Each structure stands twice: as structure tokens, then as C-alpha cells.
Amino acid sequence: MKRDLSRAPFLALLCGLLLVACDGAPEAAPAPLEEPSGTLEAQLCSGLNVTSLGLQGISTYQGEMAGSGNWAVSSGANSVRLEYYVDGALFSAEERTGTSGNWYFSQSGLSCTTRTFEVRAWPMVVDSNGNRTLCSANLSTLSRVVVPTCTTVAAGLYHTALLKEDGTVRIWGNNMYGQLGDGTKTHRTTPLQVSGLGNVAAISAGYYHTVALKKDGTLWAWGNNLFGQLGDGTTTDRLTPIQVPGLSNIIAIATYAYHTVVLKKDGTVWSWGYNVHGQLGHGTATPTYRPTPGQVPGLTNVIALSTGIYHTAALKRDGTVWIWGDNTNGQIGDGTTTRRLTPVQVPGITNVAALSTGEAHTVVAKKDGTVWAWGYNYYGQVGNGTTTDRLTPVQVPGLTNVTALGAGIGHTVALKQDGSVWIWGDNAYGQLADGTTTDRLTPVQVPGLADVTLLDGGGYHVATLRPDGTVWVWGHNTYGQVGDGTTTHRFSPVRTVGLSP
């Protein structure tokens, strides 16, 4: 395998970050045709193993994942086959001669999200004529969850947060309960940095509290704690970030109103906070709140989470969606209005790539780019041209190539592959960005806004991020959550001030 010298500067940077030496990587051995497996393979491979498969470091930076490690095979083998996977997909493979050595991996063009990296290794025997015997039954594997720091916007009920690529957080808007984390209860109409908080990998904003996931897998929270949504065992509000005790190995977080849920590396889900409708998924609606994390039983292989005001949704690796909690308006999507105290699968919905939950509705994007929604529809937030609640998923007409979603109290927003933003539902405060206060029952494009890479739907406002690092927000602005230095509602996108790319 030839090394791509055009990416040498990037690899040098990553290798410095990973504290590994990437110079002098051996050339991959040529791969002659593999002989059929059979008796000869069984004889030659008996007792042969990959005795060591190690990882020195793996990281992502600006869309590229790179890492390195080492390998060794037992005496009798003289080669190794290595395959590299990202999220279960094979990206590259190589074969190296010898009984030990190093491996190197680099892949560009990846979107910034939590990913699973895996190395698979098999011992090999290559004779003097170049005949190869792959010991296919003697597989050794190594995998790691890679949590990058992605520039992200998060919109709460009346406040907005920005996670920068350097792992620091900027935040602005309502601060009634200390959800801005600056030690005060003073509202802010322009962004301020949350002091003492670094190495953050993800951020989520609730009604009146904020949570941050650090790269070391720990969780930090601040703001309102009336129902124990900060997870520290108390109901005391916190004006600065505190660590949620007893939690580690977290890779994703979600919060909306008064409860918080997290995803661990092992695919399990943990939740705490308000529980009057069973939105914690623990099998009971009592007690009415839980101030410490508890595991959602029977839920595994989860890759993404989203929370509504009283319901919670999880996306599994197989593309199915599981929901629990309040179902008054059909937001669970199972054809009933019966609340569910433990997760139930949404029937008829598969191949889901993204999901979001509003106050009482749910929306998903499938891998084919279509959008489906259900639940509360008073403002047309389901997007099917009516204001009738939907108890099962319906397709949102006219939307294709959707890659990301956001949902507010009564509006829904979608990001297309071409960077355009489409939105529908409640428009009382201009959250549809069309210059009016007229509700829309089907999607309309946000005019004058292009090249968007990420978005989130707040309570009554919307926040978006562009490739140059600028943040554009519109809608309700009584507390300065737009971040333009005013408290004037904005009926079209305006740039948040004071944020350098």
C-alpha cells in the first residue's frame, strides 16, 4: 500500500496529537491470489494466532480519522492480514510480512459524529513461492468508540449554546436558573464562554438546564434541578457546571425539558429527572422524579437519542426506533394514546438515519432521505398538510435528501444534503423565518440561507451553523437567545455576534 504523501501534513499533525510515530511505515506486501481454504489451511494454521493487537491512538480532526497500533503473530506464521472498519463498514485492508510490526489507518471525508473504529487481524503463512494461506478461523479484533469534538449548536427553550472545535462552550439567552453556567442568573444577549469547562465533545440544552459531555466520557450539568435533572442526587439548582457522579463511558446525550438521557459505549441507555409520564423508561411512573441515573432496562445497541417534554426516543443500530413515556397525542407512534413505561418499537419504521422529538411529536429521516412524523399536530408540525394528530408515522410530502432534523415545541426543521433548510409548523414568533407569523402545514424553504451544516430547533427559535463557523438564529428572542445583542424577535436569520470562526 503506497502512502499518500499529499496528506503527510495532516498525518503529521494527527500523529503529534496521538503521540505516535508515523514515519517509516512499512510498505504493504503484494497480495498474490489466495489459495482455496481446506485441509492445507487447517494443517498450516493449527496453533497459529494473532498474539498481540494493540492501539497507540485513534482520533478525528476536520473530517479525517487516523490512528496507529501494533500487531504480532505466533511462531509459525510469517504474515498478517489487517482490515479496518468504521461503523461496521470495511474501509481498507492490507497484508504485512513478518511476525510483528505496526499498523496505520487514515480515512478522510467523514462527517463529525461519534464512530466505532475496528481492526480485524488474521495470521498468515506465505511460502517461498508466494503461496498464501490465510488462517480465516483465527480472527483477532480490536475496537474503540471515537468521540470527536464537533462544532455544534444546541437550542433550549429560551437559551442557545455553541460547542467549538477546541472543546470550549459559548452560551447565551435566558439564565433564570443558571443554565448559562456563569455563576449568575443574568440573561445574556450575546455569547459568553462557560468558564472552567473544556475538552467538551457534545452539548445539549433543555428547558432551563444544560448538559455537556467531555471527551473522557464524563457528564457535566448546570441550571434548573427541580426534578433532579442534573443527576447529582439533589434538587438544588447549580449556577456552574458540576459533574454527574457515577457515570462514565458516555458517548451521547439528550435533554429537552425536565429529564436527561445518555448513551454509554456499550449501547445501554441511562436516564434521570422528571418521570410523571414514565419518560425515564424504568417501567414505572413512580417516583415522579429520579435525581440519580438509572438504566433503561432491555434497551441495547442504541446509537442515538432524543427527548421530548414527556417522551423519549432511541435509534438502534439496525435502523429501528424505540419510544417510551407520554402518548397523549400519539407521539410514540404505535397507533394508540396509551403511555408506555418501557421502550416499545415504532411499527412500520425501519432504515432510520436520524431522529428528533418536539414537545409532543416525533420526526425521523430515513436512509433514503425521506422524512416521517407523528404525534401532536395542532400547528401542523407533522408536516402532512393537516392539523390532525397522527398516531402512526406519515410521510412528510415533498421532502427528499434530508440529512438532519430538529424539533421545537410546535415547529419542525430539516436540513437537506445541499445545505438548504426547510421548516414547518408554528410561526407565532417568526420561527419559520419567512418574514411572517403564519403557520405552515407543509415544509417551506428558509429563504436566503444556504450551506448550512448543522441545526437545532429550540422552544420557539432555531439555531443553525455554517461551514465558516458562523451561527445564524431566528425566532423568539425575549431573552436574547438569538444572540444579536437585542431582545427583538427575528423573522429571518441573523448572525449571532461575537463568535469568531
N, C-alpha and C positions, 0 to 999 in steps of 0.2 A: 504494500500500500504506500503510494507516494505521499509525502507530506505536502500540504498546500501552503507554500511559502507566502502567498498573498494574505494569509490570516495569521502570520507569525506575530505581528504586533499585538493582536488581540490575545493570542495564546500566551504570549509573554506576560501580559497583564494578568490574565487569569491564573497562570502558574504562580505569579507572585502573590496573588491573593490566597491561593491554596497552599502556599509554602511547599510546592513540589518542584522538582527539577524536570523540565520537559525537554531539555536539549539532548540530542543523541538518541532519540527514539529509534529503535532498530527497524529496518525495512521489513515489511511483511514478506513471508516466504511465498513463492508462487504456488498456486493451487492446482496440481495435476488432477485428472479425473479420478473421482473416488471409486474404489472398487466396491462391488456389492457386499453388503454385510452377510454374515453367515457363520459357518464353522470356524473359518480362519479368524474372524473378528473375535469370537468367543475365546479362542485359544490365546491370541495375542494380547487381548485386553484383560485376561484374568489377573486380578490383583492390582491392576493399574488404577490410579486415582489422581485427581487434582488435589494435591496435599495442602495447597495454600492459595487463597484467592482474596487479596486484600485491597482496601480502598485508602488512598492517601488523601483524597479530597474530591468533591464534586460541587460545582457551583454554576449559577447562571448570571449573565451580565449582558444587558442590551440585546436580548433575543438569542444569545448563544449559550449553550450548556457545554461545559468542558470539565474533564476530570481525569484522574490517573490512579493507578494502583499497581499491584504486583501479582504474580502467579508463580506456581511451582507444581511440577508433576512428579510422581513417584518414579523410582528407578525402574527402567524397562521401557518407559515412554520417552520419546525424544522430541515431542512437539505438543502444541496445544491449539485447539480451536477456540476462538473467543467471539461471542455475539453480543451486541449492545442494543438494548431495548429502552424506549421511552414510552411510558404509559402503555406497555404491552405490545407496542409496535416495533418490529425489527428495523433499526436504522442503518446498521453496518455490521460487517463480520470480517475477521482476519484470522490467519494462522501464523504462528510463530514457532521457530525451531529452538531446540534446547530443552533443558529441564527446569529453567526458571527465567524470569525476566519481568519486564514492566509492560503494562498496557496503558493506552492513551485514547481518550474519546473526545470528540468535538462535533457539535451539530449546531448550525445556525438556523435562523428563521423561525424560532419557537416563540409563541406568544407568552407573555409573562403570567404564569399561573403555577400553582403547586403541581409538581410532576413526580412520577415514580421512575427512577433510573435503575436498570438491572443489567448485570453482566452474567452471561452464561458461559461456562468453560467445560471442555471435554479433553481428556488426554488423547494423544495420537501416537501411532507408531509409523514412521516413514523409513522404508528400507533403502538400500544403496541405489536401487533403480528408480527411486522416486515413487514407488507404490505406497499409497496412503491407506492406513486403517484407522478409522475414527471410532473411538470407544463410545458409541452412542448411548450405552446404558449407564455410563459412569459420569453423569452430569453433576456439576457443582454450580451453585448460583450465589449471587450477592446482590442485594437490592437496597436502595436508600430513597426515602422521600426527600425531594429537594424543594425547600420553601424559599422562593426568591423574594426580594423586596421589589414590588411593583408599584409604580406611581398610581395612586388610586384616589378616587373621590368617594365620600360616603355622606349621604344626606339623611339627617334625622328629622324629627318633627319640625323643629324650628332652628336647627343648627347644622353646620356643614363642616366636614373635615377633609383634609388632604394629606395623604401619605406620600412623602417624597422618596425618590430612589435612594437617598442617603440614609433612610431609615428614621427620619425625623417627621413630626406631625405638626401641621398648621391647622388651626381651628377657629371658627367664628360663628356669631349668631347668638341665640338665646343662652343665658347662663344662670337661669333661675335656681338650679340645683347644683351648680358647679360642674356642669357637663363639659365646659371648656377646659377644665383641668388646670387653671392658672391660679388657684388658691382663693379666688373671689367669686362673687355672684353678679358681676358686672357684665352686661351684654356687650358684645364686640361687633362693630360693623365692618371691621377689616381683620384679616387673619393675624393670629399671633401663634408663636411656637409654644408647644407644650413642653415646658422646661423639665429636664431630668428624665426625658423619655427618648431613648434611642434604640437602634437595631430593631425597629418595628418592621414586621413583614406583612401585616394586614390590619385594617381598621374597620370598625362598624359603628354606626350611630343609631341609637334608639330614640324614643320619645324625649327622654330627659337624662340619658346616661350614654356613655361612650366606652367601648372596649377596644383594646389593642393587643394583637398577638405579636410577640417578639420572635426573632429568628431562632432563639434557643428553645422554643416550644412552650414558653410560659405565657400566661394571660394577665393583663393589667386592665383595671376598670376604674371609672370615676363617675361622679354625678349622683343622680337620684337613686335611692336604695330602699324606697318604701316597702317593696315586696321582696327584698333580698336579691335583686337582680345583679348586684355587684359580686355576689358569691362569696363574701368574706365571713358569713355566719352571723351578720348583724343586719339591722335595718337603718343604719346610720349613713347619711349622705357623706360622700367624700369629695372634697374640692380639688384634690390632686390624685394622680394615679396610685393605686395600691395593687399589689399582686394578689391574684385569686389563689388561695392556698390549696395544696393538694392536687394541683393539675400540672401535667407535663405532657410532652409529646403531642401538642396540639398543632394541627395544620390548617384549620379553617374555623371561622367564627361567623355568627349571625345574631343580630338583635333587631327588634323593631319597636316594641312598646315597653313592656314591663318584664320580659323574660329574656334569657340569654341561652344560646346553644353553641356547642363547639364540637368539632370533629377531631378525633385522635388519629395518629398514624396507623393504628390497627383497624381503622374503619368503623370504630364504635362512636356513638353519639352520647354526649353528656349535656344536661340541662339544669337550669335553676331559675328561681324568680316566681312570678305570678302564675297560679295554677288553677284558677277557679273554673276553667273550662277543660282541664286536663291537657293543656298545651305543652306540659313538660313530658308527656308520653310515658309516665311511670306506672300507668294502669289505674290511677285514682285521681280524683279532683280534690282530695283532702290530704294533707292540709292545703289551705287555699294559697299558700306560698311556701317556697323552699329556699332558704338562704345559703345553701351549700350545694355543690354539684352532685347530681346522681345520674347513673347511666340509664339511657333509654333501652329497656330490655328487648332482646330479639332483633335488634337492628344492626346489621353489619354491611360491609362492602359499600359504604356510603362515600361519595366523592364531593358532594356539595350540599349546602343547607340554605334555607331561607325561612324567615319568621314573619307572620302577620301579627295583628294585635292580640288575637287569641288562638291562632293555629300555627302549626309548624310543618314545614315540608322538607323532605330529603330526597336527593337524587342518588340512585345507586349506580354502580359501575356498569350494570347491564342495561342502563337506559330507562329503568322503571322509576316511578315517582311514588313515594310513600308519605302520607299526611296524617296528622292527628290533631285533636283539640276541638275547638268550636266549629259547628257545622250549620249554624242557623240559616245561612244564606247559600249553602251548598258548596262552600269553599273547599271541602275535602274532595268533592268530585265523584263520590260513589253512588250518586243518584238518590241520596236521602238528605234529610236535615238532622240526622242523629249525630250527636257529638261522639267522638272516638277517643278513648283514653289511652290507647296504644296505636302504633302505626298501622294503617291499612293501605294497601296498594290501590292507586287510582286505576280503575279498569279501563282498558282500551287505549292506554297511553304508553307508547314504547319509543325507543330510539331518541330519547330526550337528551339534549346537549346543554341546556341552561334553564333555570327556573327563577321565578321571583314571586313574592307574595305581597299583596297590599293589605289594607286594613282587614278586608274580609273577602278578597278574591285572590285567585292564583293564576299565574300565566307561565307557560313553558314554550321554549323554542326547540323544535326537533332538529335532528342532524341534517334533515333536508332543507332547513331554513324556514319552514312554516311555523306559525305561532298558533297556539291553542290556549283558551282561557275558560274560566268558570267561576261561579260564586256570585257575590254581590254585584249588582249591575244598575243601581239607581242612577248613576251618572253616565252610563254607557261604557264603563271601564273594561267590560268584557270585549267590546270592540266589534260586535256582530250586527250592529245597526239597530239594536233594541235597548230597552231599559228593563228587561225581564231577567230576574235572577236565573242562573243556569246551574243545574245540579250535576251536570256531567260536562266534560270538555266539548267546546265547539271551536271550530277553526276561525281565526280572525281573517276575514277575506282581504285579498289584495296585498298581503304581506309575504314577501319571499326573501331569501338570503339574509335572514336575521341571525345575528351572532351573539347579541347580549340583550338583557331586559332589565327594566326597573319598574317598580310599582309604588305608588303613593296611596294616600287614603282613598281617593276617588279617581285617580288617573293612572294610565299605564304608558310606558315609553319603551321603544325598541330601537336598537342600533343595527343598521344594515352593514353588509360587508363593504359597501362602497363609502362608508363613513357618514352616511346621512342618518338623521334622527326622525323617527315617526312617533306620533303621540296621539292619545285619545282619552275621552272621559271628562272629568270635572275641570272646569276652566274659570272658576269664580275669582281666582287671583292671578289669572294670566298664565297658569302653569302649562298651557298648551302652546304658548309662545307664538300665537298667530295674530297678536295685536288686539284681541277681543276678549270678552268674558263669556263667550258662547260655548256650551258643552258640545263635544263632538262624539258621535256614536260609532264612528269608524275612523281608522288612522288617517292623519294628515301629516304631511312633512313639515318639519320646523324650517321656515324659510331663512336663508342667509347663513346657515350653519352647516359646515362641511368638515370632512376629515376628522370626525370625532373618533376617538379610540376607546372611550370608556364612559359610562354614565351611571347615575343612580337617581331614583325617584324618591324625594323626601316627602314629608307630610303633604305640603301644598307647594313645593318648589322642586326644581330639577337641577342637578349639577352634572356637568359634562367636562371631559378632559380632551385636549387636542394634542397632536404629536409634538408641538413645540413647547409643551409643558404648561400652557395657559389653561385656566379654568374659566368656564362660561356657565353662568347660572341665571335662572329667571323664575318668576312666580312670586309667592308670598315673601314679604321682606320686612315685616313689622319689627323684627329683632335683629335685622342686619344680616340674615343668613345668606343673602346674595353676595355679600362681601364687597360691595362697591362704595362703602363709606356712607351709605344713606339707609333710610328705613322706608323707602318708596317701593311699592310693588312694581315688578318689572314684567312687561307683557311681551318682551322679546329678549333674546340672550344678551347679557352684558358680561364683560370681563371682570373677574374678581381682581381687585387691586393688590399690590404689594407682594405678588408671588413671582419670583424670578424662576425662569425655566430650569 
